[in-house]
Amino acid sequence: MIVDVKDAQEGYVKTETHNHIATIEFYHPQSNSLPSKLLTDLAHEIVYAGNNKDVHVIILQSAGSKAFCAGASFDELMAIQTEQQGTQFFSGFAHVINAMRKCPKFIIARVHGKCVGGGVGLAAAADYAIAVEGAEIKLSELSVGIGPFVVGPAVERKIGASSFGQLAIDAGMWRNGDWARRKGLYAELHPSIESMDESIARLSNTLAHSNQEAMLEMKKMFWKGTEHWDQFLQERAAVSGKLVLSKHTKDFIQAFKAKQKLAV
């Protein structure tokens, strides 16, 4: 995908469609973290691709060769001053997950690197996640002083309550790709980027030529019982919006940002 200088500095969400396969790619220079604008754009592109008759299957990926997604933008979290602002920010994650949930097309996640917080939520909300070895995961929200309230339902649905609890409670510990595959977050785990991309190309091409009506009915079946999530995840966003104002969260983010500056 062609990227201009401004997009490289501020981040972007772009979609390309070929042979009935829509590839939605997001990028942010801070480890593919997600500020409000990218969350809004990502939800919009998923909805648009889902309603596009020329699209039969969607691939969700991020740019670069390092992290798949570092979750919430710390810069934006630091700027939140009111519960309303906090709720509005975390609603962005709710909108993306709900867009993925309600999308009438299967979504394949290409997970090429580490997933933190909201990144784990993206992998969980995908219908089929294909990852490479080294794509470790961590739900770091409790360390920040919040909790995985918005992405939690998607993660718990995919890997079960016990495994979700382990991730959410031990918020500082990385789980490797094999753990994520065994728990069901990743459908496949590959030893190389080339092998991962070959598998994604094979599956997406197969789905692009499969019966769209059958796939739609299958997706409804897979997501049965989540019909209340539009309101449910909004309520969860309000919880995070309140907690993000805590002294613990502000102190943690300031210390993290200071550590980053020293490392540069």
N, C-alpha and C positions, 0 to 999 in steps of 0.2 A: 504494500500500500504506500502511495506517495504521501509524504508528510512535509509540511512547510516548517519554517523556523519557529513561527509563533506556536504551532501545535506542539513542537518538540519541547518548548519551554513551559507551556501551560497545560499540556495534556490534550487528549482528544478521544473521541469515539467515532469510528468510521465503519461503514458497511460496504462490502463488495459482494455481488451476486453473479455466480457463474454456474451454468448447468443445473439450475434449480437449487443450488446450495448457497445460502447467505452466510458470509463470514463477518461476524461483528467483532471488531478489535478495539480494545481500549488501551490507553497509555497515560501514564503520569510520571514525570521525572523522579518523583520521590517513591521509588519502588512500586510503581503502579498502585499507589494509594488512591482513594476515591473521595474527592471533594464533592460538594453539592452539585456543581454543574455537570461533572462526569456522571454522577448517579442519575440525574435528570435525563441526560443525553442517552445513557445506556438503556434506561427504561423505555424511552421513546423509540429507539432503534429496534428493540425487541418487539414492541407492540407493532411497529410498522412492518417488520419482516414477517411477523405472524399473520398479518392481514394481507400480505402481498401474495397474490395467487400464483406468481411465478416462483415463489420460494416453497420448497417442499421440506427442507431441513435446515437447521441453523447450527453453525459452529461458533462458540463463544471463546475468544482467546485474548491474551494481552500481548503487548509488544515487548521486545527486548529478550535478553537471555538469562536474566536473574530471577527476581521474584515474579510469581504469577500475579499476586495481589497482596499488598500490605494492609488492606482494610481501610478504616476511616483515616481521613486526612488530619494529622495532629495539628497542623496550622489552623485548620478550621475549627477543630475542637477547642483550641485555646481562645479563639475569638468569640465563642458563645458566652453571652452575658445573661440570658434569661431562659426560663424553662420553655417558653414558646420557641425561641431560636433553637434550643436543643432538640425539642420535639420535631421541629421542621427539618433539621439536619438528619436525624435518625429515620425520619419518614422516607428519606431518599432510599435507604436500604430496603425499607418495606415495599416501596413502589417497584424496585427492581425485582425483588423476590416474587412479588405478586404478578409482575409482568411475565416472568419466567413460568410461574405456575399456571397462568391462564393462557399462555401462548398456545395456539392450536397446532404448533409444529414441535417435533422433538428437538431438544437443544443438547448438543454435544459440547462438553467443556474440554478444552485443550489446556491441560495444567502442566506447564513446562518448568515450574519452579515453586518456591515456597509459598504457602498460603497462610495468612494471618487474619484472624477475626472475620471481617466481612468477606475476605477471599475464600475462607472455608465455606461461608454461606453461599457464595456463588457456585462453588463446586457441588455443594449439596443440593441446590435448587435446580441444577442441570439434570436432565433426564438420564444422561450417560456421561460419566467423566472418565477421560483417558489421560493418564499422567505418566511422567517419566521418573525413574529413580532419582531421588534427591528432592522430590516435591514434598517436603516435610510440611506438617500442619501444626497450628497452635491457635487456640482460642484465648487470646491475651487480655480479654476485656476486664476480667477481675483484677488483674495486675494494674490496669489503668484506673480502677476504681468504679467501673461500671458493671458490666456483666453482658453475656451474649443474649440479650433479651429479644432482639429483632431477628437475628439470624438463627437463634436457637431452635425454633420450631422446624425449620428446614433441615438443620443438622440432625436433630433428634429423630425426625422422620426417616432420615436416610440410614443412620448408624445405630439407632436404638437409644433408649433412655440411659442405660448403664454407661455405654461408651461416651455418650454426650456429657454425662455427669463427670466422667474422668477428665475430659478435655476442659470443661468449664471450671472445675475446681482447681486442678493443677495447671493454672494459667500460664506459668512460666516455662513449662516443659514442652519441647518439640516431640511430636510423634513422627516416625519415619513413614515413607510412602508405603511400605509393606503393611504397617499397622493400618493405615488408611484403606488399603485395598482389602485386607482381611475383615475390616469392620463394615465394608460396603460403600464407603465414600467414593473410592475409585473403582470403576468397573474393570479397568485394566491398568497394569503398571509395566512400563517398558524400560529396557536398559539404555536406550539412546533416544535422542530427539528424532532421528531418522526412522527408527522403528515405530515410535509413537505416531509420527505424521503419516506413515504408511497405513497404520491401522485406522486413523481418522479418515484418511482418503477412501479407504475401502468401505468403511461403514457408512460414511456420508453419501457416497455414490450409490450404495445399495438402497439406502433409505430414500434417496432422491427419485428412485425408480419404483418405490413401493406404493401400495394403495394408500392414498392420502386419507380417505374416509376411515380405513382400518386403523391408521396411526392416530387419528384424532380420537377415536373411541378408546383406543388403548391408553392415550394420555389422560382422558377423563377417568378411566379406571385406576390408573396409577395414583392420581391426585385426589381420589375420593376421600371425603372427610375433611377437606381443607377449605370448603366453600366459605367459611366464616373468617378467613384470614385477612380479607380487606380491612375489617374492623379490628381484628385480633392483633395484627402486627402494628397497627396504628396505636393501639393501647400500649403495646410493648415499647414503641418509640417514645411515648410520653414518659415511661419509667426511666429510660436511658437519658432522656432530655433533662430530667430532674437530677439524676445522679452525676451528670457530667459537670455540674456546677460545684461539686464538692471540693474541698481543699485538697483532699487526697489526689483527685484527678489533676487539678491544676499543678500541684507540686510534682507529680509523676511526669507530666508532659514537659514541664520546664526542665527537669533534670535530664530527660531523654534528649531534648533539643540541645542542651548544653553539651552533653556527651557527643552528640553528632558533630557539633562545631569543633570540638577538640580533636575529633578523629580525622577531620578534613586537612 
